Amino acid sequence: MSLLSALENLLLTTPIDKVTVGRLCRQQGVSRSTFYRQFDSLDDALDQLFQSVITEMVAAGDPWLSGADLRLEPHLRAVYRAYLNHGPLMRAVADAEMGELKATSQHYREMMAMWDEAVTRRLSDSYPWVDKPEMVSHALNAAGERIMYYDFGGGPTHVTDEDFDATAQIMYSMWCSALGIEQGSEKQIAQR
């Protein structure tokens, strides 16, 4: 198991403020020098792990965000599933303001701004009837972030498939309502 995988596993049982290089190395049975040959710091290791998850989430959402696929629901579910699969890491990164993890917390804020910008661009390009796309984008992303943080932060072993499906459906319904589109067809709801 790589040190990054071990770090993500450690976050399943250990709060971010209790994770140390020494603890990680002891768990893996490697020396601190082995860790420092690969990473500059714990923050660097967390950031590399976080960046790989962001790449996974972007790949999951890109078909909808780029306009290549008009179906919102499967891509929204895929982004939420990626978050769930890495919930303890994502919660830890969101909490990274603690201690010496300033670079990681900055990258988390940048990631959320990137999502807001990408969704705003998609709304502006494809949903011209949506008033104030920047506000709508931020509100939808913030609601999703909060639900994922609290409900999915424990990882996949803490969420049943039924609860995941219910959460994803609620979020999809909320997105459809905010975008003024029909569920399933993603066509604009006829104005009366």
Backbone as a chain_set.jsonl record, in Angstrom:
{"seq": "MSLLSALENLLLTTPIDKVTVGRLCRQQGVSRSTFYRQFDSLDDALDQLFQSVITEMVAAGDPWLSGADLRLEPHLRAVYRAYLNHGPLMRAVADAEMGELKATSQHYREMMAMWDEAVTRRLSDSYPWVDKPEMVSHALNAAGERIMYYDFGGGPTHVTDEDFDATAQIMYSMWCSALGIEQGSEKQIAQR", "coords": {"N": [[0.852, -1.175, 0.0], [0.57, 2.187, -0.865], [2.022, 5.202, 0.519], [0.244, 7.327, 0.259], [-2.251, 6.041, -0.018], [-2.272, 4.792, 2.451], [-2.363, 7.026, 4.097], [-4.899, 8.03, 3.445], [-6.443, 5.902, 4.427], [-5.781, 6.084, 7.144], [-7.114, 8.392, 7.822], [-9.673, 7.485, 8.078], [-9.991, 6.672, 10.664], [-8.763, 8.486, 12.292], [-8.768, 11.78, 13.468], [-8.031, 14.726, 11.554], [-6.385, 16.582, 12.87], [-4.916, 14.974, 14.491], [-3.358, 13.395, 12.955], [-0.125, 12.541, 12.094], [3.172, 12.663, 10.651], [4.868, 10.819, 11.832], [3.043, 8.994, 12.996], [1.776, 7.98, 10.702], [3.969, 6.805, 9.397], [4.715, 4.853, 11.304], [2.445, 3.232, 11.239], [2.64, 2.244, 8.666], [5.045, 0.999, 8.755], [7.425, 2.142, 7.885], [10.289, 4.289, 7.519], [10.707, 7.706, 8.647], [12.33, 9.08, 6.908], [11.801, 7.799, 4.516], [9.21, 8.717, 4.021], [9.762, 11.485, 3.74], [11.313, 11.488, 1.476], [9.471, 11.29, -0.483], [7.573, 13.282, -0.028], [7.209, 16.746, 0.889], [6.043, 17.512, 3.234], [3.423, 16.736, 5.635], [1.222, 18.187, 4.839], [1.822, 18.48, 2.111], [1.584, 15.796, 1.253], [-1.151, 15.305, 1.844], [-2.25, 17.194, 0.131], [-1.465, 16.225, -2.399], [-2.88, 13.826, -2.471], [-5.483, 14.83, -2.272], [-5.603, 16.303, -4.678], [-5.64, 14.212, -6.535], [-8.149, 13.132, -6.061], [-9.758, 15.272, -6.762], [-9.248, 15.348, -9.484], [-10.524, 12.968, -10.185], [-13.186, 13.647, -9.508], [-13.66, 15.81, -11.242], [-13.442, 14.515, -13.711], [-15.715, 12.921, -13.494], [-17.786, 14.81, -13.494], [-17.359, 16.284, -15.799], [-18.548, 15.626, -18.427], [-21.18, 16.701, -18.257], [-20.64, 19.315, -17.354], [-19.119, 20.352, -19.461], [-20.945, 20.377, -21.447], [-21.138, 18.293, -23.18], [-22.789, 16.208, -22.56], [-26.136, 16.282, -21.922], [-27.54, 15.282, -19.823], [-27.976, 15.714, -16.525], [-28.253, 14.253, -14.117], [-26.772, 11.627, -14.001], [-24.117, 12.479, -13.893], [-24.0, 14.189, -11.729], [-24.555, 12.342, -9.693], [-22.254, 10.765, -10.004], [-20.204, 12.516, -9.259], [-20.914, 12.929, -6.569], [-20.613, 10.296, -5.695], [-17.852, 9.923, -5.985], [-16.994, 11.739, -4.056], [-18.102, 10.508, -1.769], [-16.678, 8.069, -1.78], [-14.22, 8.969, -1.004], [-14.682, 10.265, 1.343], [-13.697, 10.669, 4.144], [-11.179, 11.819, 3.625], [-11.938, 14.106, 2.131], [-13.466, 15.463, 4.03], [-11.463, 15.916, 5.901], [-9.749, 17.586, 4.459], [-11.417, 19.774, 4.077], [-11.497, 20.588, 6.684], [-8.957, 21.5, 7.083], [-7.925, 23.899, 8.0], [-6.944, 23.807, 10.479], [-3.998, 23.647, 12.462], [-0.982, 23.135, 10.686], [-1.779, 23.054, 8.026], [-2.258, 24.83, 5.902], [-1.833, 25.19, 3.1], [-3.229, 23.057, 1.98], [-5.864, 23.656, 2.804], [-6.218, 26.013, 1.393], [-6.159, 25.041, -1.234], [-8.498, 23.579, -1.187], [-10.438, 25.605, -0.96], [-9.95, 26.828, -3.416], [-10.719, 24.759, -5.134], [-13.486, 24.639, -4.635], [-14.219, 27.165, -5.589], [-13.548, 26.796, -8.259], [-15.461, 24.846, -8.975], [-17.8, 26.368, -8.648], [-17.386, 28.296, -10.644], [-17.273, 26.676, -12.982], [-19.856, 25.51, -13.02], [-21.391, 27.83, -13.156], [-20.629, 28.785, -15.681], [-21.661, 26.733, -17.287], [-24.397, 26.978, -16.726], [-24.887, 29.561, -17.702], [-24.317, 29.164, -20.405], [-26.131, 27.144, -21.247], [-28.59, 27.313, -19.96], [-30.232, 29.757, -20.292], [-32.442, 30.971, -19.176], [-32.133, 30.92, -16.468], [-31.987, 32.979, -13.804], [-29.46, 35.027, -12.472], [-27.03, 33.226, -12.58], [-24.552, 32.882, -11.27], [-25.135, 33.094, -8.541], [-26.992, 31.018, -8.24], [-25.421, 28.816, -8.949], [-23.457, 28.889, -6.908], [-25.101, 28.509, -4.64], [-26.234, 25.934, -5.117], [-23.891, 24.357, -5.232], [-22.848, 24.843, -2.677], [-24.855, 23.76, -1.052], [-24.684, 21.078, -1.828], [-22.042, 20.554, -1.033], [-22.237, 20.841, 1.756], [-24.053, 18.783, 2.439], [-22.605, 16.568, 1.518], [-20.314, 16.768, 3.127], [-21.296, 16.374, 5.779], [-22.955, 14.066, 5.543], [-21.563, 12.227, 3.927], [-18.986, 12.237, 4.801], [-17.922, 10.281, 6.459], [-17.273, 8.232, 4.842], [-17.716, 5.408, 2.528], [-18.483, 3.171, 4.041], [-20.139, 4.107, 5.968], [-22.51, 4.892, 4.874], [-25.467, 3.77, 3.576], [-26.455, 2.129, 0.512], [-29.063, 2.752, -0.102], [-29.46, 5.15, 1.35], [-27.551, 6.755, 0.072], [-28.622, 6.818, -2.537], [-31.076, 8.09, -2.006], [-30.191, 10.597, -1.072], [-28.79, 11.531, -3.341], [-30.923, 11.688, -5.139], [-32.553, 13.627, -3.939], [-30.833, 15.84, -4.099], [-30.566, 16.024, -6.896], [-33.234, 16.61, -7.564], [-33.403, 19.105, -6.349], [-31.529, 20.559, -7.869], [-32.792, 20.422, -10.394], [-35.14, 21.864, -9.858], [-34.056, 24.4, -9.212], [-32.889, 25.012, -11.655], [-35.025, 25.081, -13.3], [-35.875, 22.878, -14.819], [-37.198, 19.8, -16.169], [-37.256, 16.748, -14.407], [-35.397, 14.001, -15.507], [-35.883, 14.484, -18.31], [-34.62, 16.838, -18.612], [-35.442, 19.123, -19.853], [-36.53, 22.498, -20.281], [-38.929, 23.628, -17.974], [-42.21, 24.222, -18.895], [-43.355, 27.514, -19.093], [-46.038, 29.104, -17.455]], "CA": [[0.0, 0.0, 0.0], [1.359, 3.41, -0.939], [1.847, 6.119, 1.649], [-0.984, 8.114, 0.058], [-3.379, 5.169, 0.338], [-2.226, 4.61, 3.909], [-2.826, 8.285, 4.678], [-6.358, 8.081, 3.313], [-6.978, 4.921, 5.382], [-5.601, 6.615, 8.494], [-8.147, 9.405, 8.035], [-10.917, 6.802, 8.427], [-10.065, 6.451, 12.109], [-8.012, 9.493, 13.022], [-9.062, 13.167, 13.077], [-6.928, 15.367, 10.83], [-5.449, 17.252, 13.774], [-4.143, 13.946, 15.199], [-2.518, 12.703, 11.979], [1.249, 13.029, 12.044], [4.074, 11.882, 9.806], [5.323, 9.693, 12.652], [1.948, 8.015, 13.119], [1.618, 7.364, 9.387], [5.131, 5.941, 9.152], [4.611, 3.685, 12.193], [1.368, 2.379, 10.724], [3.113, 1.615, 7.434], [6.308, 0.305, 8.985], [8.495, 2.78, 7.106], [10.985, 5.356, 8.243], [10.338, 9.08, 8.308], [13.098, 9.493, 5.731], [11.056, 7.297, 3.355], [8.137, 9.683, 3.799], [10.289, 12.776, 3.278], [11.827, 11.363, 0.108], [8.33, 11.408, -1.39], [6.752, 14.465, 0.255], [7.858, 17.803, 1.659], [5.376, 17.634, 4.534], [2.116, 16.097, 5.686], [0.367, 19.028, 4.007], [2.122, 18.121, 0.73], [0.988, 14.474, 0.997], [-2.603, 15.504, 1.805], [-2.588, 17.947, -1.067], [-1.34, 15.33, -3.554], [-4.013, 12.911, -2.401], [-6.659, 15.646, -2.578], [-5.59, 16.624, -6.107], [-6.05, 13.024, -7.295], [-9.601, 13.007, -5.905], [-10.357, 16.34, -7.574], [-9.171, 14.873, -10.867], [-11.599, 11.976, -10.305], [-14.472, 14.346, -9.473], [-13.778, 16.592, -12.475], [-13.744, 13.55, -14.78], [-17.103, 12.484, -13.313], [-18.71, 15.901, -13.814], [-17.025, 16.991, -17.032], [-19.475, 15.533, -19.566], [-22.26, 17.67, -18.108], [-20.087, 20.667, -17.251], [-18.644, 20.793, -20.776], [-22.072, 20.405, -22.377], [-21.091, 17.118, -24.049], [-23.932, 15.37, -22.179], [-27.156, 17.152, -21.339], [-28.145, 14.633, -18.664], [-27.346, 16.163, -15.289], [-28.343, 13.295, -13.012], [-25.687, 10.645, -13.834], [-22.854, 13.134, -13.578], [-24.145, 14.645, -10.348], [-24.382, 11.129, -8.878], [-20.855, 10.325, -10.086], [-19.413, 13.439, -8.424], [-21.232, 12.596, -5.18], [-20.023, 8.981, -5.401], [-16.405, 10.138, -5.794], [-16.841, 12.355, -2.736], [-18.378, 9.48, -0.774], [-15.568, 7.112, -1.759], [-13.077, 9.616, -0.363], [-15.3, 11.151, 2.335], [-12.843, 11.108, 5.249], [-10.166, 12.738, 3.095], [-12.565, 15.368, 1.769], [-13.801, 16.143, 5.281], [-10.198, 16.357, 6.492], [-9.255, 18.729, 3.686], [-12.29, 20.899, 4.41], [-11.138, 20.988, 8.041], [-7.506, 21.669, 7.119], [-7.502, 25.176, 8.581], [-6.259, 23.516, 11.74], [-2.572, 23.329, 12.439], [-0.058, 23.604, 9.657], [-2.259, 22.575, 6.74], [-2.804, 25.995, 5.212], [-1.827, 25.003, 1.65], [-4.326, 22.15, 1.663], [-7.138, 24.363, 2.939], [-6.283, 26.954, 0.268], [-6.531, 24.278, -2.426], [-9.917, 23.235, -1.047], [-11.203, 26.808, -1.323], [-9.784, 27.002, -4.862], [-11.534, 23.74, -5.776], [-14.891, 25.057, -4.555], [-14.371, 28.294, -6.513], [-13.513, 26.215, -9.598], [-16.771, 24.244, -9.226], [-18.76, 27.46, -8.838], [-17.134, 28.898, -11.959], [-17.643, 25.717, -14.027], [-21.317, 25.396, -13.059], [-21.892, 29.121, -13.64], [-20.405, 28.816, -17.125], [-22.628, 25.798, -17.898], [-25.729, 27.577, -16.606], [-24.951, 30.703, -18.619], [-24.308, 28.672, -21.783], [-27.201, 26.211, -21.609], [-29.844, 27.583, -19.25], [-30.302, 31.23, -20.286], [-33.584, 31.419, -18.379], [-31.768, 30.938, -15.051], [-31.612, 34.306, -13.339], [-28.31, 35.078, -11.577], [-26.385, 31.915, -12.578], [-23.473, 32.807, -10.276], [-25.758, 32.832, -7.244], [-27.588, 29.681, -8.288], [-24.29, 27.886, -8.925], [-22.875, 28.872, -5.561], [-26.067, 27.928, -3.705], [-26.315, 24.495, -5.357], [-22.632, 23.737, -4.83], [-22.721, 24.933, -1.218], [-25.772, 22.773, -0.478], [-24.078, 19.771, -2.063], [-20.853, 20.44, -0.188], [-22.658, 20.638, 3.145], [-24.605, 17.43, 2.561], [-21.512, 15.604, 1.374], [-19.442, 16.854, 4.299], [-21.921, 15.761, 6.954], [-23.517, 12.74, 5.292], [-20.631, 11.327, 3.251], [-17.651, 12.425, 5.359], [-17.439, 9.065, 7.104], [-16.881, 7.273, 3.828], [-18.759, 4.512, 2.029], [-18.959, 2.197, 5.029], [-21.087, 4.784, 6.854], [-23.686, 5.304, 4.106], [-26.067, 2.659, 2.836], [-26.794, 2.444, -0.877], [-30.378, 3.39, -0.068], [-29.278, 6.544, 1.781], [-26.853, 7.466, -1.004], [-29.588, 7.046, -3.616], [-32.042, 9.101, -1.561], [-29.499, 11.891, -1.047], [-28.535, 11.936, -4.726], [-32.206, 12.048, -5.749], [-32.957, 14.912, -3.368], [-29.98, 16.876, -4.687], [-30.956, 16.145, -8.307], [-34.511, 17.341, -7.568], [-33.113, 20.494, -6.008], [-30.898, 21.153, -9.047], [-33.818, 20.59, -11.43], [-35.997, 22.969, -9.444], [-33.309, 25.661, -9.339], [-32.612, 25.279, -13.071], [-36.284, 25.149, -14.031], [-35.909, 21.799, -15.803], [-37.931, 18.589, -15.801], [-36.418, 15.604, -14.055], [-35.36, 12.947, -16.501], [-35.714, 14.987, -19.671], [-33.769, 18.025, -18.49], [-35.968, 20.198, -20.69], [-37.085, 23.611, -19.502], [-40.328, 23.509, -17.577], [-43.014, 25.198, -19.62], [-43.84, 28.651, -18.302], [-47.501, 29.285, -17.561]], "C": [[0.9, 1.242, 0.0], [1.12, 4.277, 0.297], [0.579, 6.963, 1.492], [-2.223, 7.289, 0.394], [-3.443, 4.969, 1.847], [-2.719, 5.874, 4.623], [-4.347, 8.379, 4.595], [-7.013, 7.09, 4.28], [-6.875, 5.419, 6.819], [-6.686, 7.639, 8.828], [-9.515, 8.787, 8.341], [-11.112, 6.722, 9.934], [-9.457, 7.571, 12.942], [-8.384, 10.898, 12.56], [-7.819, 13.821, 12.476], [-5.916, 16.008, 11.773], [-4.607, 16.267, 14.591], [-3.239, 13.151, 14.252], [-1.146, 13.357, 11.968], [2.049, 12.145, 11.092], [4.525, 10.642, 10.568], [4.27, 8.602, 12.757], [1.745, 7.262, 11.806], [2.752, 6.382, 9.108], [5.094, 4.693, 10.04], [3.561, 2.705, 11.675], [1.839, 1.604, 9.491], [4.399, 0.817, 7.617], [7.438, 0.831, 8.124], [9.124, 3.89, 7.937], [10.463, 6.726, 7.804], [11.089, 9.549, 7.066], [12.44, 8.98, 4.444], [9.926, 8.259, 3.01], [8.698, 10.957, 3.17], [11.01, 12.689, 1.933], [10.699, 11.561, -0.898], [7.556, 12.721, -1.242], [7.546, 15.477, 1.069], [7.315, 17.877, 3.079], [4.085, 16.826, 4.501], [1.131, 16.872, 4.811], [0.568, 18.688, 2.532], [1.481, 16.781, 0.373], [-0.534, 14.583, 0.902], [-3.022, 16.201, 0.518], [-2.491, 17.062, -2.311], [-2.514, 14.35, -3.609], [-5.3, 13.629, -2.792], [-6.731, 15.95, -4.078], [-6.011, 15.429, -6.958], [-7.564, 12.818, -7.2], [-10.309, 14.079, -6.733], [-10.338, 15.944, -9.042], [-10.289, 13.862, -11.133], [-12.966, 12.665, -10.36], [-14.703, 15.163, -10.749], [-14.107, 15.663, -13.643], [-15.198, 13.09, -14.698], [-18.09, 13.558, -13.764], [-18.51, 16.534, -15.169], [-18.009, 16.816, -18.187], [-20.647, 16.518, -19.46], [-21.711, 19.09, -18.102], [-19.65, 21.217, -18.611], [-19.775, 20.902, -21.793], [-22.079, 19.224, -23.331], [-22.258, 16.173, -23.766], [-24.925, 16.265, -21.451], [-27.785, 16.567, -20.086], [-27.36, 15.0, -17.405], [-27.214, 15.036, -14.271], [-27.179, 12.301, -12.927], [-24.356, 11.285, -13.44], [-22.854, 13.701, -12.164], [-23.928, 13.469, -9.394], [-22.912, 10.695, -8.859], [-19.946, 11.226, -9.25], [-19.658, 13.129, -6.95], [-20.625, 11.255, -4.779], [-18.518, 9.12, -5.178], [-16.159, 10.763, -4.427], [-17.046, 11.307, -1.646], [-17.208, 8.505, -0.651], [-14.339, 7.655, -1.045], [-13.53, 10.567, 0.747], [-14.399, 11.594, 3.471], [-11.737, 12.07, 4.799], [-10.79, 14.096, 2.805], [-12.969, 16.152, 3.02], [-12.525, 16.698, 5.919], [-9.661, 17.588, 5.776], [-10.11, 19.959, 3.966], [-11.96, 21.455, 5.791], [-9.674, 21.405, 8.178], [-7.033, 23.016, 7.642], [-6.743, 24.973, 9.879], [-4.772, 23.3, 11.505], [-1.823, 23.942, 11.285], [-0.517, 23.265, 8.242], [-2.866, 23.688, 5.891], [-2.854, 25.815, 3.699], [-2.977, 24.109, 1.227], [-5.664, 22.87, 1.767], [-7.3, 25.389, 1.82], [-6.699, 26.229, -1.008], [-7.994, 23.837, -2.366], [-10.784, 24.429, -1.446], [-11.125, 27.054, -2.828], [-10.642, 25.993, -5.631], [-13.0, 24.146, -5.759], [-15.153, 26.244, -5.491], [-14.383, 27.797, -7.959], [-14.853, 25.578, -9.948], [-17.818, 25.319, -9.467], [-18.616, 28.054, -10.236], [-17.582, 27.97, -13.089], [-19.161, 25.592, -14.148], [-21.927, 26.699, -13.569], [-21.766, 29.204, -15.159], [-21.434, 27.92, -17.835], [-24.039, 26.369, -17.84], [-25.892, 28.718, -17.599], [-25.052, 30.241, -20.067], [-25.582, 27.914, -22.163], [-28.556, 26.475, -20.962], [-30.037, 29.099, -19.152], [-31.462, 31.784, -19.462], [-33.265, 31.476, -16.885], [-31.273, 32.34, -14.693], [-30.456, 34.187, -12.344], [-27.597, 33.715, -11.474], [-25.249, 31.785, -11.557], [-24.023, 32.455, -8.9], [-26.326, 31.428, -7.173], [-26.486, 28.627, -8.192], [-23.719, 27.76, -7.522], [-23.819, 28.206, -4.561], [-26.158, 26.411, -3.873], [-25.042, 23.78, -4.907], [-22.453, 23.753, -3.314], [-23.643, 23.922, -0.534], [-25.206, 21.367, -0.646], [-22.875, 19.541, -1.171], [-21.247, 20.145, 1.263], [-23.205, 19.231, 3.359], [-23.49, 16.396, 2.471], [-20.621, 15.597, 2.606], [-20.042, 16.092, 5.478], [-22.39, 14.33, 6.709], [-22.514, 11.747, 4.719], [-19.228, 11.379, 3.832], [-17.07, 11.21, 6.051], [-16.982, 8.008, 6.123], [-17.977, 6.276, 3.512], [-19.265, 3.49, 3.038], [-19.994, 2.792, 5.973], [-22.381, 5.193, 6.161], [-24.222, 4.087, 3.346], [-26.335, 3.099, 1.395], [-28.136, 3.169, -0.941], [-30.269, 4.864, 0.334], [-28.543, 7.361, 0.718], [-27.839, 7.804, -2.117], [-30.591, 8.128, -3.241], [-31.413, 10.49, -1.56], [-29.261, 12.404, -2.459], [-29.831, 12.375, -5.403], [-32.705, 13.396, -5.227], [-32.141, 16.048, -3.993], [-30.321, 17.099, -6.153], [-32.266, 16.924, -8.42], [-34.289, 18.816, -7.285], [-32.471, 21.213, -7.201], [-31.945, 21.409, -10.133], [-34.737, 21.763, -11.109], [-35.299, 24.309, -9.649], [-33.054, 26.027, -10.802], [-33.874, 25.376, -13.906], [-36.372, 24.093, -15.13], [-36.673, 20.601, -15.249], [-36.939, 17.489, -15.44], [-36.521, 14.559, -15.156], [-35.151, 13.445, -17.909], [-34.742, 16.164, -19.722], [-34.18, 19.148, -19.434], [-36.546, 21.278, -19.776], [-38.553, 23.348, -19.202], [-41.103, 24.615, -18.271], [-43.517, 26.28, -18.675], [-45.325, 28.824, -18.508], [-47.86, 30.729, -17.576]], "O": [[1.861, 1.329, 0.764], [0.14, 4.099, 1.02], [-0.084, 7.277, 2.48], [-3.148, 7.797, 1.028], [-4.52, 4.975, 2.444], [-3.411, 5.789, 5.638], [-5.004, 8.762, 5.562], [-8.035, 7.41, 4.888], [-7.783, 5.198, 7.62], [-7.122, 7.742, 9.974], [-10.417, 9.482, 8.809], [-12.24, 6.705, 10.427], [-9.62, 7.599, 14.162], [-8.319, 11.18, 11.363], [-6.693, 13.499, 12.854], [-4.716, 15.979, 11.503], [-3.69, 16.677, 15.302], [-2.444, 12.325, 14.701], [-1.026, 14.576, 11.846], [1.646, 11.026, 10.773], [4.56, 9.543, 10.013], [4.579, 7.419, 12.62], [1.563, 6.044, 11.806], [2.519, 5.267, 8.641], [5.407, 3.596, 9.577], [3.775, 1.493, 11.677], [1.474, 0.444, 9.303], [4.793, 0.052, 6.737], [8.304, 0.074, 7.685], [8.554, 4.357, 8.923], [9.863, 6.874, 6.739], [10.558, 10.32, 6.267], [12.507, 9.637, 3.405], [9.711, 8.578, 1.84], [8.162, 11.448, 2.177], [11.287, 13.717, 1.316], [10.944, 11.955, -2.038], [6.96, 13.212, -2.201], [8.438, 15.116, 1.837], [8.027, 18.254, 4.01], [3.703, 16.296, 3.458], [0.303, 16.274, 4.124], [-0.402, 18.616, 1.778], [0.894, 16.646, -0.701], [-1.142, 14.023, -0.01], [-4.023, 15.841, -0.102], [-3.351, 17.141, -3.189], [-3.066, 14.087, -4.678], [-6.109, 13.098, -3.553], [-7.802, 15.862, -4.677], [-6.664, 15.601, -7.987], [-8.188, 12.376, -8.164], [-11.349, 13.813, -7.335], [-11.306, 16.182, -9.764], [-10.924, 13.9, -12.187], [-13.81, 12.297, -11.177], [-15.817, 15.199, -11.273], [-14.957, 15.988, -14.472], [-15.842, 12.892, -15.728], [-19.122, 13.241, -14.355], [-19.388, 17.248, -15.654], [-18.287, 17.794, -18.881], [-21.057, 17.103, -20.463], [-22.253, 19.97, -18.771], [-19.796, 22.41, -18.877], [-19.587, 21.456, -22.877], [-22.938, 19.152, -24.209], [-22.668, 15.417, -24.647], [-24.576, 16.927, -20.474], [-28.488, 17.27, -19.36], [-26.197, 14.622, -17.262], [-26.17, 14.889, -13.636], [-26.629, 12.141, -11.838], [-23.562, 10.675, -12.724], [-21.827, 13.693, -11.484], [-23.203, 13.589, -8.406], [-22.392, 10.303, -7.814], [-19.017, 10.74, -8.603], [-18.711, 13.072, -6.165], [-20.172, 11.095, -3.646], [-17.97, 8.493, -4.271], [-15.232, 10.371, -3.718], [-16.257, 11.226, -0.705], [-16.798, 8.157, 0.456], [-13.517, 6.89, -0.541], [-12.852, 11.547, 1.053], [-14.33, 12.79, 3.753], [-11.402, 13.018, 5.51], [-10.237, 15.126, 3.19], [-12.827, 17.374, 3.057], [-12.515, 17.823, 6.418], [-9.176, 18.523, 6.413], [-9.584, 21.066, 4.08], [-12.124, 22.649, 6.041], [-9.206, 21.639, 9.292], [-5.826, 23.246, 7.717], [-5.997, 25.845, 10.323], [-4.363, 22.817, 10.449], [-2.005, 25.113, 10.95], [0.316, 23.199, 7.337], [-3.888, 23.484, 5.236], [-3.82, 26.241, 3.067], [-3.632, 24.376, 0.219], [-6.516, 22.706, 0.893], [-8.415, 25.61, 1.347], [-7.505, 26.748, -1.78], [-8.651, 23.735, -3.402], [-11.755, 24.274, -2.187], [-12.115, 27.442, -3.448], [-11.226, 26.331, -6.661], [-13.688, 24.008, -6.77], [-16.21, 26.309, -6.119], [-15.134, 28.31, -8.789], [-15.341, 25.734, -11.067], [-18.633, 25.201, -10.382], [-19.609, 28.286, -10.926], [-18.204, 28.424, -14.05], [-19.693, 25.572, -15.257], [-22.886, 26.668, -14.34], [-22.693, 29.644, -15.84], [-22.003, 28.307, -18.855], [-24.793, 26.255, -18.805], [-26.923, 28.825, -18.262], [-25.774, 30.837, -20.867], [-26.057, 28.036, -23.292], [-29.564, 25.909, -21.385], [-30.01, 29.66, -18.056], [-31.451, 32.959, -19.093], [-34.049, 32.026, -16.112], [-30.266, 32.813, -15.221], [-30.485, 33.324, -11.466], [-27.565, 33.118, -10.398], [-25.009, 30.695, -11.037], [-23.457, 31.629, -8.184], [-26.163, 30.73, -6.172], [-26.608, 27.66, -7.441], [-23.524, 26.655, -7.016], [-23.376, 27.421, -3.723], [-26.16, 25.68, -2.883], [-25.107, 22.726, -4.275], [-21.962, 22.784, -2.735], [-23.253, 23.297, 0.453], [-25.244, 20.561, 0.284], [-22.706, 18.456, -0.614], [-20.646, 19.288, 1.911], [-22.864, 18.566, 4.337], [-23.443, 15.456, 3.265], [-20.217, 14.533, 3.075], [-19.372, 15.265, 6.098], [-22.238, 13.472, 7.579], [-22.603, 10.551, 4.995], [-18.358, 10.628, 3.392], [-15.854, 11.112, 6.214], [-16.377, 7.008, 6.51], [-19.037, 6.284, 4.139], [-20.38, 2.99, 2.893], [-20.659, 2.056, 6.702], [-23.26, 5.781, 6.792], [-23.501, 3.462, 2.569], [-26.429, 4.291, 1.105], [-28.317, 4.089, -1.739], [-30.911, 5.724, -0.27], [-28.873, 8.524, 0.49], [-27.886, 8.941, -2.587], [-30.921, 8.985, -4.06], [-32.038, 11.454, -2.0], [-29.501, 13.577, -2.746], [-29.829, 13.341, -6.166], [-33.221, 14.21, -5.993], [-32.689, 17.085, -4.368], [-30.363, 18.241, -6.61], [-32.394, 17.8, -9.275], [-34.912, 19.676, -7.908], [-32.831, 22.35, -7.505], [-31.978, 22.488, -10.723], [-35.071, 22.558, -11.988], [-35.886, 25.242, -10.197], [-33.007, 27.207, -11.151], [-33.813, 25.715, -15.088], [-36.871, 24.358, -16.224], [-36.782, 20.413, -14.037], [-35.91, 17.328, -16.095], [-37.605, 14.276, -15.664], [-34.327, 12.896, -18.641], [-34.128, 16.438, -20.753], [-33.375, 20.014, -19.775], [-36.987, 21.006, -18.66], [-39.313, 22.906, -20.063], [-40.715, 25.783, -18.243], [-44.037, 25.992, -17.597], [-45.816, 28.701, -19.63], [-49.04, 31.071, -17.66]]}, "num_chains": 1, "name": "protein.A"}
